[in-house]
Amino acid sequence: MRRPLLAAAVIAALAAAPAAAQNAGQIAHVKAGAACPRCNLFQADFGSLNLKGRNLAGARLRQADLSASVAGHARFAGGDLRDLNAYGAVLGGADFARADLTNATFVGAYLQGADFTRAKLAGANFSGAEMVRARGLSQAQLSEACGDASTTLPRGLHLKPCS
C-alpha cells in the first residue's frame, strides 16, 4: 500500500472515531441515574432523558445534547456547557450559576426559575424560551445572547434577534 493511501486511511479512521476526550463510564453512570459533579461528559447524548435534580455541577458538558430532556432543578453550576444543545428541554429551576453557556442552544426550552447568576451567555440562542421567572440575569449577559419575539424574559430585560 502506498504511503499517501495509508495516511488517508488513518486520518479517515481517526475522524470517524468518537471523541477520546469524553469519559464513557461517567456518561453511562449519569444515564443510569447517578450524580456526577466535575465529570467529563463531553459530547454526551442525554437527549430525551430524565435528569431531574441531577448534580452535574462543574461538569464538562461541552457539545452535549440535552434536547427534549427533563432536567428541572439539576445543578450545572460552574460547568463548561459551551455549544450545549438544550432544544426543547425542561430546565425549570436548574442552576447555571457561573456556567459557561457560550453558543448554547435553548430554543423552545422551559427555563422558569433557572439561575443564571454570573453565567456566560455569549452567542446563546434563547429563541422561544420561557424564562420570565429566570433568576440572576442581567442585561449585560443578555446583550451577548439572542432570542426572538416569542422568548419570554423577566421584566425590563431584552434580547437582540438571532440572525
C-alpha positions in Angstrom: 0.0 0.0 0.0 1.3 3.4 -0.9 2.1 5.8 2.0 -0.4 8.5 0.9 -3.2 6.0 0.8 -2.2 4.6 4.3 -2.1 8.1 5.7 -5.5 8.9 4.3 -6.9 5.7 5.7 -5.5 6.5 9.2 -6.9 10.1 9.1 -10.3 8.8 8.0 -10.4 6.2 10.8 -9.5 8.8 13.4 -12.1 11.3 12.1 -14.8 8.6 12.4 -13.9 7.6 15.9 -15.8 9.1 18.9 -14.0 11.9 20.8 -11.4 10.4 23.0 -11.8 13.2 25.5 -15.1 12.0 26.8 -15.5 9.5 29.6 -17.9 6.8 28.5 -18.0 5.3 32.0 -19.1 8.6 33.5 -21.7 9.2 30.8 -23.1 5.7 31.4 -23.2 6.5 35.1 -25.3 9.6 34.6 -27.6 7.8 32.2 -28.1 5.2 34.9 -29.3 7.9 37.3 -26.2 8.9 39.2 -24.9 12.4 40.1 -21.6 13.2 38.5 -20.2 16.6 39.6 -16.9 17.6 37.8 -17.3 14.7 35.4 -16.1 14.7 31.8 -19.4 14.4 29.8 -18.0 15.9 26.6 -20.4 15.3 23.7 -22.7 13.1 25.8 -26.1 12.3 24.4 -28.7 12.9 27.1 -31.5 13.8 24.7 -35.0 12.9 25.9 -33.7 11.6 29.3 -34.9 12.4 32.8 -32.0 14.2 34.6 -34.3 15.8 37.1 -32.5 17.1 40.2 -29.2 15.6 39.0 -25.9 17.2 40.4 -23.6 17.8 37.4 -22.0 21.0 38.9 -18.6 21.7 37.5 -19.0 19.0 34.8 -17.7 19.4 31.3 -20.9 19.1 29.1 -19.3 20.9 26.1 -21.2 19.9 22.9 -23.5 17.7 24.9 -27.1 17.1 23.8 -29.9 17.7 26.3 -32.6 18.2 23.7 -36.1 17.3 24.9 -34.7 16.2 28.2 -36.2 16.9 31.6 -33.6 18.3 34.0 -35.6 20.5 36.3 -33.7 21.6 39.4 -30.5 20.0 38.0 -27.2 21.6 39.1 -24.9 22.7 36.3 -23.2 25.5 38.3 -19.7 26.3 37.2 -19.8 23.8 34.4 -18.4 24.0 30.8 -21.6 23.9 28.7 -20.3 25.6 25.6 -22.1 24.6 22.5 -24.7 22.7 24.5 -27.9 21.7 22.7 -30.9 22.0 25.0 -33.6 22.4 22.3 -37.0 22.0 23.9 -35.5 20.9 27.3 -37.4 21.3 30.5 -34.9 23.1 32.8 -37.1 24.8 35.3 -35.2 25.7 38.5 -31.9 24.5 37.0 -28.7 26.0 38.4 -26.5 27.5 35.7 -24.7 30.0 38.1 -21.1 30.7 36.8 -21.6 28.2 34.0 -20.1 28.8 30.6 -23.0 28.7 28.2 -21.2 30.2 25.2 -23.1 29.3 22.0 -25.6 27.1 23.8 -29.0 26.5 22.2 -32.0 26.8 24.4 -34.6 27.1 21.5 -38.0 26.4 22.9 -36.6 25.5 26.4 -38.5 25.9 29.6 -36.2 27.9 32.0 -38.7 29.3 34.6 -36.8 29.7 37.9 -33.4 28.8 36.4 -30.5 30.6 38.0 -28.1 32.3 35.5 -26.1 34.3 38.1 -22.7 35.2 36.5 -23.2 32.7 33.7 -21.5 33.4 30.4 -24.2 33.7 27.7 -22.2 34.9 24.6 -23.8 33.6 21.5 -26.5 31.6 23.4 -29.8 31.3 21.5 -33.0 31.6 23.6 -35.5 31.7 20.7 -38.9 30.7 22.0 -37.6 30.0 25.5 -39.8 30.6 28.5 -37.7 32.4 31.1 -39.9 35.2 32.6 -39.1 33.9 36.1 -35.4 33.1 35.5 -33.1 34.5 38.2 -29.7 36.1 38.1 -30.0 37.5 34.6 -28.5 40.9 33.7 -28.9 43.0 30.6 -25.1 42.8 30.1 -25.4 39.0 29.9 -28.4 39.0 27.6 -26.7 41.6 25.3 -24.3 38.9 24.2 -27.1 36.3 23.6 -30.1 36.3 21.2 -33.8 35.3 21.0 -37.0 36.0 19.1 -40.4 37.6 19.6 -41.7 34.5 21.4 -38.9 34.5 24.1 -40.3 35.5 27.4 -37.9 37.4 29.7 -38.0 39.0 33.2 -39.5 42.5 33.1 -37.1 45.1 31.8 -34.7 42.7 30.0 -34.5 42.1 26.3 -32.6 40.1 23.7 -31.4 41.0 20.2 -32.9 39.0 17.4 -31.0 35.9 16.3 -29.7 36.2 12.8 
